[in-house]
């Protein structure tokens, strides 16, 4: 494992691929891996690409890769796909959708199955992003599952979140209700050559201006990713947001928020594992679970009785 880590930090793509597989399989070596790469993090810009199904997120990611490479950036892509119900693996092949970059040594693309994760982001995503950061990527593009109104967890990973909509995205009030107004650092209206693009542009701008979050005025851009129109302007706005974060306390606040979310997630995962172990080894815990399942006591009462038993030293 030490040799594999050395190869990863030296820029060995095969080592990166193997490390990502360990992350996906939730290897018991994962805590040690993450601890050892901790001091090698902080170089990459994490850019989330999210939005409803059919918005053209993958096409946009493809264009951003091209633009980033023209700027000399090393780019990692984490594409979260709906999981196969049989294998748990990614169902869609993003390598197929991004064939243009398959032979580029400066680009590394990995599809991850969502494995039922809420928010369009898989559990492994955060750790895969870290591995790519330690590997030396400049940009890490994170494309979420197109699940519409639940793609909010991207905030817990990305520094800059681009919300991709289309003229057909519907009533923007629904977008605001979905929480995307709070998630977005940039709004992009893709397929802007279609009817209704100007309408949704003006509505989004009006909502942004009424938003209480005025430290960063969220840009609203029209693009046509398929025709490569507006991508340069989008990259400039992404860079402007990164500069804004670095020039204020916002980056410090955001990084603390990301770490808090990770700590909460890991603690919850540890507690779930401890509960599973207790069910098989401690009859009193199993008996309390049985009482909850049979309706003898409420779930709340069950938690009050089980939690102290699990947390005793």
Wavefront OBJ file of the C-alpha trace (Angstrom):
o trace
v 0.000 0.000 0.000
v 2.865 2.401 0.786
v 4.353 1.697 -2.641
v 0.976 2.314 -4.296
v 0.635 5.647 -2.483
v 4.114 6.686 -3.610
v 3.189 5.893 -7.202
v -0.071 7.859 -6.887
v 1.743 10.931 -5.563
v 4.303 10.581 -8.364
v 1.560 10.782 -10.997
v 1.086 7.099 -11.853
v -2.344 6.778 -13.510
v -2.590 3.042 -12.844
v -2.000 3.672 -9.134
v -4.758 6.294 -9.157
v -7.135 3.851 -10.820
v -6.347 1.129 -8.284
v -6.776 3.531 -5.376
v -10.184 4.611 -6.688
v -11.234 0.967 -6.868
v -10.252 0.554 -3.198
v -12.406 3.596 -2.367
v -15.387 2.261 -4.326
v -15.123 -1.104 -2.584
v -14.905 0.594 0.840
v -11.607 -1.140 1.608
v -10.629 -1.416 5.263
v -7.438 0.408 4.232
v -9.456 3.537 3.380
v -8.893 5.460 6.670
v -5.125 4.935 6.400
v -5.087 5.997 2.748
v -6.990 9.210 3.430
v -4.799 10.043 6.423
v -1.609 9.564 4.417
v -2.669 11.787 1.506
v -4.053 14.509 3.796
v -0.914 16.658 3.614
v -0.926 16.500 -0.195
v -4.363 18.089 -0.651
v -5.531 21.597 -1.453
v -4.232 22.167 -4.965
v -7.285 21.332 -7.079
v -10.396 23.397 -7.774
v -13.532 21.275 -7.315
v -16.231 22.242 -9.819
v -19.674 20.666 -9.503
v -21.922 20.348 -12.563
v -25.506 19.633 -11.567
v -29.046 20.058 -12.828
v -32.109 18.155 -14.046
v -32.065 15.257 -16.517
v -31.503 16.170 -20.157
v -29.892 19.535 -19.399
v -26.707 18.593 -21.273
v -24.385 18.223 -18.298
v -22.143 15.606 -19.921
v -21.796 17.659 -23.105
v -20.877 20.683 -21.018
v -18.285 18.693 -19.055
v -16.785 17.560 -22.355
v -16.458 21.191 -23.501
v -14.973 22.266 -20.164
v -12.326 19.565 -20.453
v -11.338 20.900 -23.878
v -11.242 24.479 -22.625
v -9.288 23.560 -19.514
v -6.728 21.583 -21.451
v -6.230 24.559 -23.776
v -5.338 26.520 -20.633
v -2.825 23.859 -19.619
v -4.905 22.414 -16.790
v -4.693 18.786 -15.671
v -8.284 17.638 -15.313
v -10.007 14.896 -13.365
v -13.650 14.043 -14.019
v -15.908 12.175 -11.620
v -19.155 11.299 -13.373
v -21.837 10.006 -11.021
v -24.184 7.647 -12.832
v -27.288 5.724 -11.840
v -26.122 2.412 -10.413
v -26.858 -0.955 -11.928
v -29.345 -2.688 -9.602
v -27.368 -5.914 -10.102
v -23.686 -5.007 -9.910
v -23.844 -1.673 -8.075
v -21.511 -0.275 -10.727
v -22.013 2.707 -13.005
v -24.705 2.004 -15.587
v -23.681 4.616 -18.152
v -20.271 4.787 -19.820
v -18.948 8.324 -19.554
v -15.764 7.248 -21.253
v -17.932 6.673 -24.327
v -19.515 10.114 -24.038
v -16.096 11.745 -23.612
v -14.140 9.779 -26.226
v -12.382 12.925 -27.438
v -10.181 12.883 -24.330
v -9.610 9.141 -23.942
v -5.976 9.285 -25.059
v -5.089 12.551 -23.279
v -2.618 11.909 -20.440
v -3.718 15.185 -18.846
v -7.287 13.951 -18.362
v -8.558 11.197 -16.072
v -12.241 10.275 -16.259
v -13.943 7.932 -13.818
v -17.598 6.927 -13.641
v -18.981 6.108 -10.205
v -22.274 4.422 -9.472
v -24.547 6.490 -7.235
v -25.435 3.264 -5.343
v -28.652 4.838 -4.167
v -27.001 7.924 -2.687
v -29.301 10.891 -2.221
v -28.358 14.249 -3.674
v -26.951 12.795 -6.870
v -23.583 12.181 -5.211
v -22.226 8.768 -4.260
v -20.588 8.071 -0.908
v -17.254 7.440 -2.590
v -17.226 10.732 -4.496
v -15.508 12.809 -1.828
v -12.651 10.348 -1.413
v -12.178 9.897 -5.168
v -11.969 13.673 -5.524
v -9.291 13.715 -2.819
v -7.257 11.059 -4.608
v -7.395 13.130 -7.802
v -6.313 16.211 -5.838
v -3.326 14.352 -4.355
v -2.528 13.035 -7.843
v -2.005 16.642 -8.980
v -5.160 17.596 -10.879
v -5.824 21.324 -11.334
v -9.560 21.007 -11.990
v -11.821 18.235 -10.777
v -15.194 18.270 -12.521
v -17.955 16.443 -10.633
v -21.018 15.670 -12.732
v -23.984 14.517 -10.671
v -26.815 12.147 -11.505
v -29.673 13.872 -13.293
v -32.232 13.447 -10.551
v -33.754 16.892 -10.661
v -34.622 18.402 -7.312
v -32.429 16.401 -4.935
v -28.952 17.344 -6.156
v -28.043 19.407 -3.129
v -25.231 17.322 -1.626
v -22.834 18.621 -4.281
v -22.449 21.658 -2.001
v -20.639 19.376 0.442
v -17.884 18.605 -2.092
v -17.537 21.313 -4.738
v -15.954 24.745 -4.294
v -17.911 26.092 -7.271
v -21.278 24.660 -8.302
v -22.636 25.224 -11.798
v -26.375 24.563 -12.093
v -27.322 23.678 -15.668
v -30.882 24.382 -16.829
v -32.610 24.558 -20.210
v -35.361 26.801 -21.587
v -37.716 23.872 -20.956
v -36.745 23.583 -17.287
v -40.107 25.072 -16.389
v -41.208 27.485 -13.738
v -38.091 28.904 -12.095
v -40.043 29.240 -8.853
v -39.879 25.434 -8.715
v -36.123 25.712 -9.196
v -35.976 28.046 -6.219
v -38.107 25.678 -4.133
v -35.803 22.807 -5.059
v -32.980 24.634 -3.320
v -30.944 25.113 -6.482
v -30.925 28.877 -5.978
v -28.971 28.310 -2.759
v -26.747 25.657 -4.343
v -25.751 27.623 -7.453
v -22.581 29.681 -7.688
v -23.321 30.009 -11.404
v -26.480 29.411 -13.413
v -26.128 28.183 -16.976
v -28.999 28.051 -19.460
v -27.919 25.439 -21.954
v -29.488 24.910 -25.390
v -30.047 28.664 -25.376
v -30.966 28.715 -29.060
v -34.349 27.265 -28.093
v -37.486 29.283 -27.432
v -37.856 30.510 -23.860
v -34.165 31.017 -23.116
v -34.465 34.788 -22.623
v -37.506 34.355 -20.391
v -35.789 31.985 -17.985
v -32.649 34.168 -18.125
v -34.540 37.241 -16.924
v -36.462 35.303 -14.282
v -33.303 33.762 -12.857
v -31.520 37.118 -12.820
v -34.454 38.660 -10.969
v -34.395 35.877 -8.369
v -30.634 36.161 -7.934
v -30.913 39.897 -7.353
v -33.576 39.309 -4.678
v -31.480 36.648 -2.953
v -30.092 37.613 0.474
v -26.693 36.108 -0.440
v -25.095 39.230 -1.898
v -21.393 38.564 -1.240
v -21.270 36.838 -4.606
v -23.824 37.890 -7.219
v -24.554 34.633 -9.019
v -24.011 35.045 -12.784
v -26.643 33.707 -15.196
v -25.209 32.696 -18.573
v -26.638 31.430 -21.842
v -24.639 28.737 -23.605
v -24.960 26.105 -26.305
v -22.656 23.321 -25.157
v -23.313 21.141 -28.204
v -22.221 23.969 -30.528
v -19.410 25.111 -28.179
v -20.976 28.545 -27.705
v -20.430 30.475 -24.466
v -17.945 28.029 -22.893
v -15.086 30.545 -22.688
v -17.340 33.015 -20.869
v -18.390 30.255 -18.453
v -14.757 29.362 -17.691
v -14.030 33.036 -16.965
v -16.934 33.148 -14.501
v -15.771 29.930 -12.826
v -12.316 31.456 -12.461
v -13.865 34.674 -11.101
v -15.711 32.669 -8.452
v -12.524 30.833 -7.496
v -10.728 34.177 -7.174
v -13.603 35.490 -5.061
v -13.313 32.508 -2.715
v -9.555 32.882 -2.375
v -9.749 36.640 -1.826
v -12.280 36.467 0.991
v -13.098 34.332 4.008
v -15.662 32.435 1.930
v -13.195 29.665 1.037
v -12.271 29.141 4.697
v -15.962 29.004 5.621
v -16.763 26.631 2.759
v -13.868 24.298 3.577
v -14.978 24.160 7.198
v -18.505 23.336 6.014
v -17.174 20.553 3.781
v -15.173 19.069 6.655
v -18.142 19.290 9.016
v -20.348 17.456 6.501
v -17.710 14.760 6.042
v -17.237 14.282 9.776
v -20.994 13.949 10.292
v -21.249 11.434 7.446
v -18.351 9.314 8.721
v -19.690 9.337 12.284
v -23.124 8.261 11.041
v -21.539 5.477 8.988
v -19.514 4.274 11.967
v -22.621 4.266 14.134
v -24.547 2.217 11.549
v -21.723 -0.317 11.401
v -21.541 -0.511 15.189
v -25.299 -1.101 15.342
v -25.063 -3.918 12.765
v -22.294 -5.580 14.750
v -24.274 -5.241 17.981
v -27.320 -6.915 16.440
v -25.315 -10.049 15.776
v -23.311 -10.131 19.017
v -25.469 -8.576 21.732
v -28.851 -10.177 22.489
v -30.138 -7.161 24.455
v -29.721 -4.908 21.392
v -31.428 -7.482 19.173
v -34.292 -7.700 21.673
v -34.794 -3.927 21.651
v -34.808 -3.886 17.846
v -37.433 -6.667 17.900
v -39.633 -4.588 20.205
v -39.463 -1.658 17.758
v -40.202 -3.864 14.725
v -43.189 -5.471 16.444
v -44.572 -2.092 17.540
v -44.177 -2.781 21.251
v -42.167 0.438 21.674
v -41.690 3.449 19.380
v -38.571 3.973 17.290
v -37.795 7.028 19.438
v -37.913 4.934 22.611
v -35.801 2.312 20.892
v -33.116 4.896 20.098
v -33.157 6.209 23.667
v -32.584 2.686 24.986
v -30.117 1.463 22.333
v -27.876 4.522 21.960
v -26.437 4.518 25.521
v -25.637 0.805 25.200
v -23.749 1.333 21.962
v -21.765 4.319 23.196
v -20.618 2.846 26.499
v -16.812 2.574 26.587
l 1 2 3 4 5 6 7 8 9 10 11 12 13 14 15 16 17 18 19 20 21 22 23 24 25 26 27 28 29 30 31 32 33 34 35 36 37 38 39 40 41 42 43 44 45 46 47 48 49 50 51 52 53 54 55 56 57 58 59 60 61 62 63 64 65 66 67 68 69 70 71 72 73 74 75 76 77 78 79 80 81 82 83 84 85 86 87 88 89 90 91 92 93 94 95 96 97 98 99 100 101 102 103 104 105 106 107 108 109 110 111 112 113 114 115 116 117 118 119 120 121 122 123 124 125 126 127 128 129 130 131 132 133 134 135 136 137 138 139 140 141 142 143 144 145 146 147 148 149 150 151 152 153 154 155 156 157 158 159 160 161 162 163 164 165 166 167 168 169 170 171 172 173 174 175 176 177 178 179 180 181 182 183 184 185 186 187 188 189 190 191 192 193 194 195 196 197 198 199 200 201 202 203 204 205 206 207 208 209 210 211 212 213 214 215 216 217 218 219 220 221 222 223 224 225 226 227 228 229 230 231 232 233 234 235 236 237 238 239 240 241 242 243 244 245 246 247 248 249 250 251 252 253 254 255 256 257 258 259 260 261 262 263 264 265 266 267 268 269 270 271 272 273 274 275 276 277 278 279 280 281 282 283 284 285 286 287 288 289 290 291 292 293 294 295 296 297 298 299 300 301 302 303 304 305 306 307 308 309 310 311 312 313
